[in-house]
Amino acid sequence: MPLEDGGPARPRGRQVNGEVSGTPALRAMGDPSLRAATAPGGSRTEVMAEGWEPGPALGDGDVTPGGAPQRAGQHEEALMTELSELVQKVVKSSSWWERHGVDASILACSFLLLPAGFLCLRSAQAIPFLVGVLTLGVVHHTLTVKGSHLASHNALTESKSWGKVWAIFFIELCSAFTVEQATYNHVKIHHGYTNVIGLGDSSTWKLPFLNRYVYMFIAPLAVPVLTPLVALDLLRNVEWKAALRTLCCMFLGFYCHYWLLLHVSGFQSPWSALLCMLLTRSLLAHPYIHVNIFQHIGLPMFAADRKPKRIHLMSLGVLNLPRNALLDWSFGHSLISCHVEHHLFPSLSDNMCLKIKPIVSQYLKQKKLPYNEDTYSSRLRLFLQRYEELMVHAPPITELVGIQ
């Protein structure tokens, strides 16, 4: 994937409420499901191991303040090492329940709620029927967003073998996407090159031909339809065995949902069952789209050969939203209030990201590093007011001035 705008750095914007003024965003490079990048075998970009930044081939540390890149780079690496040691102490002192049990219980509870949701849809009364829709909608997003996200980072278990099993279950069976592409696009590209233009800059979420109101409030309803279509297109980039496995899992997931609506919930026609599937699968599609753009777009963007070290890259280019009971349950802490922590330590579970949040926030503030936080309503107003700037036009590259 070619890089965009690799020229001289432009003046850096002013940081206000966790975003950078005067920093518009990239033009569209895909659609609002998972990133439609080339599969690992066909990529022209060297990817990194999860949790660690790319090597010097992309010029990491070439531009640092004070004219001493090597010394500044060593200082930044020392900061990341020090923070990692503090976090590692917390992880080692935590029980299995804290590391994995809490999130596994949330996913298990979601499974246990499925029968109640399907049975509520049998009712001819409005309130029980709406309870069923709400229950199935929340369960669907918990499995497909929280479950898939944790599985893509192998954060559900410490076993790699079981991690692969859970990844196939949550990503392919529940979410109708292929594991290889989801992991590559999210873990290797987005996490490896967060806010690096042309790579992990979140431009896959932009559809500049849509106006602000259509994009923010109507287009999210199409996510349940777009996601499997994008997945089918990306199957061209994976081995035939993986493609066949994905197709089988996608079909099984959709058919099980459809069959249960007909035979348990009592829907009389295929079209009414399909409409209910669309309704429940798009119930939280709006915050899903919003969260994915709020937490990166509008923050500093960097060229691949002119970017800071990992700790600065993540503190500058990632934003936390406040805690929200519904979104915390359905999406997980690492996607809502602990997104900074998640990008710094992506292999930790949602509960562990929440546990290390005070340590990370205190450390970054103590070292005079950015710790971006903003409210959901504030970001929504910002994107509605500056939609053209943030979601249509290409951003300037942030100049590495003032990064100490």
N, C-alpha and C positions, 0 to 999 in steps of 0.2 A: 504494500500500500504506500503510494508516494507521500512524502511529507509536503505540507503546505507552508508557504511563507517562511523560507529558511534564511531570509535576509537579515539585515541589521536589526537589533532590538529597538523597540519603540518605548517612549516614556511609560512608566508604570502608573496605573490609576491609583486613586486614593481609596483606602479600605474603609468602608462604611457598613456597619451592621453585618459583618461577615461577607461582604461582597466588594468588588472593586469597581468604583465609578469609572466611566469611560472605557470599560472593557466589554465590547460587544462579543457575540459568539459566532461560531462557524456556520457555514452553509451546510445544508443537509448532506448526509452521506449514507442514509439508510432509513429504516422505519422504526416505529416505536415498540419493537419487541426486543429480542436480544440482538447484539451487533452482528451485522451480516458481513463479517470479515472472512478472509480466505482461511481455509483449514491449515493446520500446522504444516502439512506436507507441501503446501503451495505458497506459503508466505515468504515475502522478501525481507521480513523483519526478524531479527534475532530476538527471541523471547526469553524471559527470565524465569527463574524458579520463584515459586510463590513466597511472598514475604521479603524478597530482596530485590534491590533495584538493578537495572541493566548494567552491564559492564562498560568500560571506557570506550567501546566501539562507537557509542552514540555521543561521545563527547562529554560524558558526565563529569562535572567539576571543571570544565574548560573555562567557564566564566564565573568568577567569584570576586567579591569586592576586595579592595585593598591591593590588587595586583599580585597577590600571592596565592594562586589557586591550590597549590599542593598543601600549604599550611592551613588554609581555610577548609579544604576538603577533609584534612585529618581532624580538624576541630569538629566539623559536622558529624563525621563518623564516630568520634568520641561521644558526642551528645546522644546519638542513636544507640550506641553500645551501652551507655549509662542508663538510658531509659529502658532498654531491653532487659538489663539486669534487674532493675526495680520490678518490672512486670513479671519476669521469670520467677522471682521470689514469691510473688503472690500466687502464680500458677502452681508452683510446686507445693505451696502450703494449702492449696484448695483440694477439697475432696472430689471424688468422681461425680457426686451429685451436683456440685457446683460447676464442674468442667463440662459435663455432658447431660447429667440426669434431669436438670430443670427443663432444658429445651426438649429432651426426649419425651418428658412427661406432657409438655404442651402439645407436641405432635400426636402423642398417644391419645390424649383427651379429645383432640380434634377427630380422630378416627372413631372414638366412642360416641361422638355426637352425630355421626352420619345417620344411623338408624332413626334417631329422633327427627332429624331434618326431613328425611324422605317420608316418614309417617305423617308429619305435620302437613305435608303437601296433599295428603288424601282428604283433608277437611274441606268442606264446601263453605266454611265461614272464613271471613277475611283475615281476622287476627291470627288464628293458627296457621293459615296459609302463608301469611307474611312472615311469621316466626320461622316457618320452614325455609322460606327463601333466604332470610337473613342468616339462619344457621348454616345452610349449605354454602352460601356465599362466603361467609367468614372461614368455614372449614376449607373450602377450595383455595382461598388465598393463603391460608396458613400452610397448607401442604405445598402449594406451587411456588410461593414466594419465600417464606421462611424455610421450609424444608429443602427446596431446591438450592437456595443460597447457601445454607449450611453444608449441604451435600457437595456442592461445587468446590468448597474449600476444605472438604474432608474434616469438618468440624463436628460431625455427629458422633464420631467414634475415633479411637486411636488405632484401630485396625484398618490397614489399607484395603484389605480384601472386602471387609464389610462396608468400608467407605465407597467402594466401587458399586456394591450391590445397592446401597441406599441412593447413590447418585443416579443409577438407572431407574430405580423406582420413582424417586421424586421428580427428576428432570424429564425422563422420557414417558413414564406411565401417567404421572399426574399432570405434568406441565406440557406434554406434547412437543418436546424439543430434544435435540440430540446431545448426549453428554459431551462428546468430543468438541463440538462447536461451542456449546455453552461454557465449558471450562476454559477453552482457549480464548474466546472473546472476552469473557468476564475476568478470569483470574490472570491470564497471561498478558492480555492487552490493556484492559481497563485498570487493573491494579498495578501492572508493571509500568505503565506509562500514564499515570493519572494526570489529566489536564495537559498532556503533551500533544500539540497540534498534529492532527492527522493520524493519531494512534488512540490514546485513551482520553480523548477530549469530550466524550459524551455526545458527539455530533450525530450519533446514530438515532438520537431521540428527536431530531429536528425534522420538521416537514414545512419548509418555508413557503410552500404554495398554499398553505392553510392560513386563514386569519387567526388572530389571537383567541377569539371566543370559540371558534370551531375546534381549534387545537386543544384548548384547555378544558372544554366542557362537553364536546360532542365526540371528537375523535377517539377518546379513551374507550368508548363503547365498542370499538372495532378490535380491541386488543385480543379477545378470545378467538377471533377469526384470523387476524393477521399472524399471530404467533405460530400456529401450525403451518400456514402457508410459507412463511419465511423458513421454518424448519425444513419443509420439503425441498425448498430451493437449495438450502445449504447441504442437503444430503449428497449433492454432486461432489462435494469436497471431502467426503469421508470414504473409507473402505467399504466394499459392498456388504461385508458381514455386519459392520456397525450400522449401515443404512438399513439392512433387513431387520436387524434387532429393533432399531428405532421405529420403523414402520409397524412392526408387530405390537410394540408397547403403546404407540400412539393409538392404534386401532382398538386395542384392548381397553385402554383408558376411556376413550370416547364411548365405546359400545357398552361398557359396564355402567357408565353414568346414564346413558340412554335407556338401557334395559331396566335399571332400577326405577327410573321415572315412570316407565310403562307398567311394570309388574308390581312395584311396591307402592309408588305414589298414586297409581291409578289413572294416569293420563290416557285419554281415549284416542288421541290422534298423534301421529309422528310429529306433526308441525307444532303442536302445543308442547310436546316434550322438548323439542329442539329450541323453542322459544324460551322455555324455562331454563334450559342449559345455558343459553346466552345470557339470560338475566342474572343467574347466580354467578356465572364466571366473570361477569363484568361489574359485579356489585362494588368492588373496591378498585376498579381500574383507574378511576380518577386520581385518588391519592397515590396509586402505583406509578402513574406517569409523572405526577407532580413531584413526588419524592426523588425520582431519578434525575430530574432536571434542576430542582431546587438546590441540591447539595454539591453541585460542581459548576454548572454553567453560571457565568457572571463572576466567577472567581478568577484569579490570575491564570493565564495560559502561557505555555513555554514551547520553544522549539526543541527538538530532540537533542541538538548539539549545544543548546544554551539553557540548561535547566539546573536547578539546585540539587543538592543531595537529597536523599530520601526523606529525612526528617523535615526539611524545609518544604519539599515538594508536597508532602501530605498535609502539613500544617497550613500551607498557603492555599491549596487547591481543594480542600474538603470542608464541609460545613455540617454541624449538628443541628437537628431540629429538637424541640422540646419533647418530653415524654408524653405519650398518648396511649391510653389503655387499649383501645381497639387496634391501633397500628403496631404497638409494641407486641401484642399477641399475634397478629396476622403476619406482620412483616419481620418482626424481630428487632431487638435493640440495636444491632449492628447496622441496620438500614435507617434507623430513625435518630435516636438521641446519642448513639455511640459510633457514628460513622467515621469520625476522625480516628478513634481508637481502632476501629475495624480496619481501616486502611493502613495503619501503622503495624497492626498485628492481625493479619487476615485469617490466620488459622485458628483463632480463638472462637469459642461459641458465643452466642448472644449474651448469655448470662455472665460469662467471664469478661466480655467487653464492658458490661455494666459494672462489674466489680472493679476493674482497673481504671474506670473513668476518672475517679478523683485523683488517682496518681498521675495519669497522663495530663489532665488539665492543669494540675498544680505544677507539674514539671515544665510544661510548655510556657506557662505564664511566668514561672520563675526565671526561665532562660530567655525571656522577652521574645518568644516565638508566637506567631498567631495561633489563636484557638477560636475558630469561627463558629458562632452560634447565632441563630435567628429563629423567629417564630414562623409557623406555617402561613399564617395570615399575612405577615409582612412580606414573605417571599412571593405569595400569590399576587399581592398588589404590585410588587416590583416587576414581575413578569408580565402582568397585564399592561402596566405603564410603559415598559421598555421592551415589549415583545420583538419589535423589528430589530432593535439593537442586539438583543441577547440571543434571539432564535433564528435570525435571518442573515444578518451581515457577519462577515469574518472578523474575528477579534485581532487586536494587535498583540504582538508577543510581549509578555511582561519583561521589562528590563530588570536584571538582578541588582537593583540598587537598594541599599538599606538592609540587605540580608547579612546579618552579622554571625 
